[in-house]
């Protein structure tokens, strides 16, 4: 099978070596070049023709954001994964990069004095992202996990499922909560979806986006600034109410519960599920416990299969499920697995999902 060609761009010699050595250990990947800044990278891309680029944020001569801007003009089809520091400042720069066209990000190895730790981090985080993104973008089958990848035990992208829009089931009950799960490509997908909801949207929305601390608060603030509804990062005890969307805080699972006549959120740091915290499955199960058949689950672009088991629970209780289609997804992993399992009532392009959700939430609702 043809290898995925990677260009590594970073001003740190140590990072370039750790990343190059780690990627080269995987038989499905080939590091075709390295560059110490964006200017050099732009010169090398036409010669090396990489399938994907890993790009450092802070570099001399030409930094990551400037390089990304040039890449999107000159080589718009080459996906870019940003290397980010998992800090408040890093979160802001990373969200800027995602808004400008980067498809995903990964945290920089935190312990540069421990080469083994850096290799493990790249093996567990960066390599699966490269494979999954390239499998979608290049229309190649996702390479099977190799012996160097221990956490990935299932295919990263499911077989193709033809997008469908099923007719509304007869006798449907009304929707009382919309629960959205999303991962890779999520910030941009949410940036397109959330502004479609009107200020008088009749039900609460809860969202789990796979992101670390710092990132989720800033994401909520940015989305809220461009949307008609209120969007906030979760804090335990927040009230679920129409016209408000609550995003799970990084490193905390989000749950919902009844407190008398009020619906409120919870948060916990119980073990990761699907190698994630927050996890979509945790949120879906909790929402289903509270809202039962009045739940609408929405699964957007994302790697892996977080949300699949939670969707099974929602479906078993009579709830409804909508997923984003492959064509508009950065990675058709999470929505693809649910579609393949036959759980999705609708498989829609992103630009059709907002109007459809609004329509569904108006059914059987007096006000």
C-alpha positions as CSV (number, residue, x, y, z in Angstrom):
1,X,0.0,0.0,0.0
2,X,1.2,3.5,-0.8
3,X,2.6,5.3,2.2
4,X,1.3,8.5,3.6
5,X,3.9,11.2,3.0
6,X,4.4,13.7,5.8
7,X,6.3,17.0,6.0
8,X,7.4,18.0,9.5
9,X,7.7,21.7,10.1
10,X,9.2,22.8,13.5
11,X,12.0,25.2,14.5
12,X,13.1,22.9,17.3
13,X,15.7,20.3,16.3
14,X,14.6,18.1,19.2
15,X,11.0,18.1,18.2
16,X,11.8,17.5,14.5
17,X,13.8,14.4,15.5
18,X,11.2,13.0,17.9
19,X,8.4,13.5,15.4
20,X,10.4,12.2,12.5
21,X,11.7,9.1,14.4
22,X,8.2,8.4,15.8
23,X,6.4,8.6,12.4
24,X,9.1,6.6,10.6
25,X,8.5,3.7,13.0
26,X,5.1,3.2,11.4
27,X,5.2,1.3,8.2
28,X,2.2,3.2,6.8
29,X,4.0,6.6,7.0
30,X,7.0,8.2,5.3
31,X,8.6,11.4,6.5
32,X,9.5,12.9,3.1
33,X,11.1,16.1,4.6
34,X,11.6,18.5,7.5
35,X,11.7,22.3,7.7
36,X,12.7,24.7,10.4
37,X,10.3,27.4,9.5
38,X,7.4,28.2,7.2
39,X,9.3,29.8,4.4
40,X,11.5,26.7,4.0
41,X,8.4,24.5,4.2
42,X,6.6,26.5,1.4
43,X,9.7,26.0,-0.8
44,X,9.8,22.3,-0.2
45,X,6.1,21.4,-0.7
46,X,6.1,21.6,-4.5
47,X,9.1,19.3,-4.6
48,X,8.1,16.8,-1.9
49,X,4.4,16.7,-2.6
50,X,3.4,15.7,1.0
51,X,0.0,14.2,1.7
52,X,-0.1,16.1,5.1
53,X,1.9,18.6,7.0
54,X,2.5,19.0,10.7
55,X,3.1,22.6,11.5
56,X,4.6,24.3,14.5
57,X,2.8,27.5,15.7
58,X,5.8,29.6,16.9
59,X,8.8,29.7,14.5
60,X,11.2,32.4,13.3
61,X,11.1,33.9,9.8
62,X,7.5,32.7,9.1
63,X,5.3,31.5,11.9
64,X,2.6,28.8,11.8
65,X,-0.4,31.0,11.2
66,X,1.3,32.9,8.3
67,X,2.5,29.7,6.8
68,X,-1.0,28.2,7.1
69,X,-2.4,31.3,5.3
70,X,0.0,30.8,2.4
71,X,-0.6,27.0,2.3
72,X,-4.4,27.5,2.0
73,X,-3.8,29.7,-1.0
74,X,-1.1,27.7,-2.7
75,X,-1.9,24.2,-1.6
76,X,-5.5,24.1,-0.3
77,X,-5.9,20.4,-0.6
78,X,-3.0,19.5,1.7
79,X,-4.3,19.0,5.3
80,X,-2.4,20.6,8.1
81,X,-2.1,19.5,11.7
82,X,-0.9,22.2,14.1
83,X,1.5,21.5,17.0
84,X,0.1,23.4,19.9
85,X,1.1,24.1,23.5
86,X,-1.8,23.2,25.7
87,X,-2.0,26.6,27.4
88,X,-4.4,29.5,27.3
89,X,-2.2,31.3,24.7
90,X,-1.8,28.0,22.8
91,X,-5.6,27.5,22.8
92,X,-6.2,30.9,21.3
93,X,-3.6,30.4,18.5
94,X,-4.9,26.9,17.8
95,X,-8.5,28.0,17.4
96,X,-7.2,30.8,15.1
97,X,-5.4,28.1,13.0
98,X,-8.5,25.9,12.9
99,X,-10.5,28.9,11.7
100,X,-8.0,29.5,9.0
101,X,-8.1,26.0,7.6
102,X,-6.0,23.6,9.8
103,X,-7.9,20.3,10.1
104,X,-6.7,19.4,13.6
105,X,-4.0,20.0,16.3
106,X,-1.9,18.0,18.7
107,X,-0.1,18.9,21.9
108,X,3.6,19.3,21.7
109,X,5.5,16.6,23.6
110,X,5.7,18.0,27.1
111,X,8.9,16.3,28.3
112,X,11.6,16.9,25.8
113,X,14.2,15.4,28.2
114,X,12.5,12.1,27.9
115,X,12.6,11.0,24.3
116,X,10.6,7.9,25.1
117,X,7.7,9.9,26.5
118,X,7.6,12.1,23.3
119,X,7.6,9.1,21.1
120,X,4.7,7.6,23.1
121,X,2.7,10.8,22.9
122,X,3.1,11.0,19.1
123,X,2.3,7.3,18.7
124,X,-0.9,7.6,20.6
125,X,-2.1,10.9,19.4
126,X,-0.5,12.2,16.2
127,X,-0.2,9.0,14.2
128,X,-3.9,8.0,14.4
129,X,-4.9,11.5,13.4
130,X,-2.6,11.5,10.4
131,X,-4.0,8.1,9.3
132,X,-7.6,9.0,9.8
133,X,-7.4,12.4,8.1
134,X,-5.5,11.1,5.1
135,X,-7.9,8.1,4.8
136,X,-10.7,10.6,4.4
137,X,-9.0,13.2,2.3
138,X,-7.1,10.9,0.0
139,X,-9.9,8.3,-0.2
140,X,-7.5,5.6,0.8
141,X,-8.5,2.8,3.2
142,X,-7.3,3.6,6.7
143,X,-4.0,1.7,7.2
144,X,-4.4,-1.1,9.8
145,X,-2.9,-0.3,13.2
146,X,0.7,-1.5,13.5
147,X,2.5,-3.0,16.4
148,X,3.7,0.5,17.4
149,X,0.1,1.7,18.0
150,X,-1.4,0.1,21.1
151,X,-4.5,2.1,21.8
152,X,-6.2,1.9,18.4
153,X,-8.0,-1.4,18.2
154,X,-10.7,-0.6,15.6
155,X,-10.6,0.9,12.1
156,X,-10.3,4.6,12.1
157,X,-12.8,5.1,9.2
158,X,-15.7,2.8,8.6
159,X,-16.7,1.5,5.2
160,X,-18.7,3.9,3.1
161,X,-22.4,4.4,3.8
162,X,-24.6,6.1,1.3
163,X,-26.1,9.4,2.8
164,X,-29.8,9.2,3.4
165,X,-32.6,11.2,4.9
166,X,-35.2,9.0,6.4
167,X,-38.8,10.1,6.6
168,X,-40.0,11.4,9.9
169,X,-41.2,8.5,12.0
170,X,-45.0,8.4,12.5
171,X,-46.2,9.5,15.9
172,X,-43.0,11.1,17.0
173,X,-42.7,12.7,20.3
174,X,-41.3,16.2,20.7
175,X,-37.6,16.9,21.2
176,X,-36.7,18.3,24.6
177,X,-32.9,18.2,24.4
178,X,-30.3,18.3,21.6
179,X,-27.1,16.5,22.5
180,X,-24.2,17.1,20.1
181,X,-21.0,15.0,19.9
182,X,-18.0,16.1,17.9
183,X,-14.2,15.7,17.6
184,X,-11.8,16.2,14.7
185,X,-12.9,19.2,12.6
186,X,-15.4,20.1,15.4
187,X,-14.6,23.7,16.1
188,X,-15.2,24.7,12.4
189,X,-18.3,22.5,12.2
190,X,-19.7,24.0,15.3
191,X,-18.8,27.5,14.0
192,X,-21.0,26.7,11.0
193,X,-23.8,25.0,12.9
194,X,-24.4,27.0,16.0
195,X,-25.2,30.4,14.3
196,X,-28.1,28.8,12.5
197,X,-30.1,28.4,15.7
198,X,-32.4,31.4,16.5
199,X,-32.4,33.2,19.8
200,X,-35.8,31.6,20.6
201,X,-34.6,28.0,20.0
202,X,-37.0,26.1,22.1
203,X,-34.8,23.4,23.8
204,X,-31.5,23.3,25.6
205,X,-28.3,22.0,23.8
206,X,-25.4,20.1,25.4
207,X,-22.2,19.6,23.5
208,X,-19.2,17.4,24.0
209,X,-16.2,18.4,21.8
210,X,-13.0,16.5,22.4
211,X,-10.7,19.2,23.7
212,X,-8.3,19.8,26.6
213,X,-8.7,22.4,29.4
214,X,-8.4,26.1,28.3
215,X,-9.6,25.2,24.8
216,X,-13.3,24.5,25.6
217,X,-13.8,27.8,27.5
218,X,-12.3,29.8,24.6
219,X,-14.3,27.8,22.1
220,X,-17.5,28.5,23.9
221,X,-16.7,32.2,24.0
222,X,-15.9,32.4,20.3
223,X,-19.0,30.5,19.3
224,X,-21.2,32.6,21.6
225,X,-19.9,35.7,20.1
226,X,-21.1,34.7,16.6
227,X,-24.4,33.0,17.6
228,X,-27.9,34.0,18.5
229,X,-28.0,31.7,21.5
230,X,-25.9,31.7,24.6
231,X,-23.0,29.2,24.5
232,X,-21.0,28.6,27.7
233,X,-18.4,26.1,29.1
234,X,-19.9,23.8,31.6
235,X,-19.6,24.3,35.3
236,X,-21.4,21.9,37.6
237,X,-24.9,23.1,38.5
238,X,-25.6,25.1,35.3
239,X,-29.2,25.1,34.3
240,X,-30.3,23.6,31.0
241,X,-32.8,26.0,29.4
242,X,-34.0,27.0,25.9
243,X,-31.6,29.2,24.0
244,X,-28.5,28.0,25.9
245,X,-25.9,25.6,24.7
246,X,-23.4,24.1,27.3
247,X,-20.1,22.7,26.2
248,X,-18.3,20.1,28.3
249,X,-15.2,21.4,30.0
250,X,-11.9,19.9,28.9
251,X,-10.9,16.9,31.0
252,X,-14.4,16.6,32.6
253,X,-17.2,14.4,31.5
254,X,-20.5,16.2,31.4
255,X,-23.8,14.8,32.7
256,X,-27.3,16.1,33.2
257,X,-29.8,15.5,36.1
258,X,-33.0,16.8,37.6
259,X,-32.9,19.0,40.6
260,X,-36.5,19.4,41.6
261,X,-38.2,21.0,38.7
262,X,-34.9,22.2,37.3
263,X,-32.5,20.5,34.9
264,X,-28.8,20.9,35.7
265,X,-25.4,19.8,34.5
266,X,-22.9,17.8,36.4
267,X,-19.2,17.2,35.8
268,X,-16.8,14.4,36.9
269,X,-13.4,13.1,36.2
270,X,-14.3,9.4,36.1
271,X,-12.0,7.2,33.9
272,X,-11.7,8.1,30.2
273,X,-14.0,6.3,27.7
274,X,-12.8,5.7,24.2
275,X,-9.6,7.3,25.4
276,X,-11.5,10.6,25.9
277,X,-12.5,12.9,28.7
278,X,-14.9,14.5,28.1
279,X,-16.6,11.6,26.3
280,X,-19.7,11.7,24.1
281,X,-20.8,8.3,25.3
282,X,-21.0,9.6,28.9
283,X,-23.1,12.6,27.9
284,X,-25.4,10.6,25.6
285,X,-26.1,8.0,28.4
286,X,-26.9,10.8,30.9
287,X,-29.1,12.8,28.5
288,X,-31.0,9.6,27.6
289,X,-31.6,8.8,31.3
290,X,-33.2,12.2,31.8
291,X,-34.9,12.8,28.5
292,X,-35.5,9.3,27.2
293,X,-37.4,9.3,23.9
294,X,-37.4,13.1,23.8
295,X,-33.7,13.2,23.0
296,X,-32.1,14.2,19.7
297,X,-28.5,13.1,19.3
298,X,-26.4,14.8,16.7
299,X,-23.0,13.4,15.8
300,X,-20.6,15.6,13.8
301,X,-17.2,15.0,12.2
302,X,-14.7,13.1,14.4
303,X,-12.1,10.4,14.6
304,X,-12.9,7.1,16.3
305,X,-16.2,5.8,17.6
306,X,-17.0,7.8,20.7
307,X,-20.8,8.2,20.7
308,X,-21.6,4.8,19.2
309,X,-22.5,3.1,22.5
310,X,-24.3,6.1,23.7
311,X,-26.3,6.3,20.5
312,X,-27.3,2.7,21.0
313,X,-28.7,3.6,24.4
314,X,-30.6,6.6,23.0
315,X,-32.0,4.5,20.2
316,X,-33.1,1.8,22.6
317,X,-35.2,4.4,24.5
318,X,-36.8,5.8,21.4
319,X,-34.6,8.8,20.9
320,X,-33.7,10.1,17.5
321,X,-30.2,10.3,15.9
322,X,-28.8,12.5,13.1
323,X,-25.2,12.3,11.8
324,X,-23.1,14.4,9.5
325,X,-22.4,13.0,6.1
326,X,-18.9,11.9,4.9
327,X,-18.5,14.5,2.2
328,X,-18.8,17.4,4.6
329,X,-16.8,15.7,7.5
330,X,-13.1,16.2,8.1
331,X,-13.1,12.7,9.4
332,X,-16.0,10.3,9.0
333,X,-15.3,8.2,12.0
334,X,-17.7,9.0,14.7
335,X,-20.7,9.7,12.4
336,X,-19.6,6.9,10.1
337,X,-19.7,4.2,12.7
338,X,-23.1,5.2,13.9
339,X,-24.4,5.3,10.3
340,X,-22.9,1.9,9.6
341,X,-24.7,0.5,12.7
342,X,-28.0,1.6,11.3
343,X,-28.7,3.9,14.2
344,X,-29.0,7.2,12.2
345,X,-32.4,8.5,11.2
346,X,-30.7,11.1,9.0
347,X,-27.3,11.4,7.4
348,X,-27.0,15.0,6.2
349,X,-24.4,17.5,5.0
350,X,-23.4,20.0,7.6
351,X,-25.3,22.9,5.9
352,X,-28.6,21.0,6.1
353,X,-28.3,20.0,9.7
354,X,-29.2,23.3,11.4
355,X,-32.5,23.8,9.5
356,X,-33.4,20.1,10.1
357,X,-32.7,20.3,13.8
358,X,-34.8,23.4,14.1
359,X,-37.7,21.8,12.2
360,X,-37.5,18.7,14.4
361,X,-37.6,20.7,17.5
362,X,-40.8,22.5,16.4
363,X,-42.8,19.3,16.0
364,X,-45.5,18.8,18.7
365,X,-44.5,22.0,20.5
366,X,-47.1,24.6,21.3
367,X,-44.6,27.4,22.2
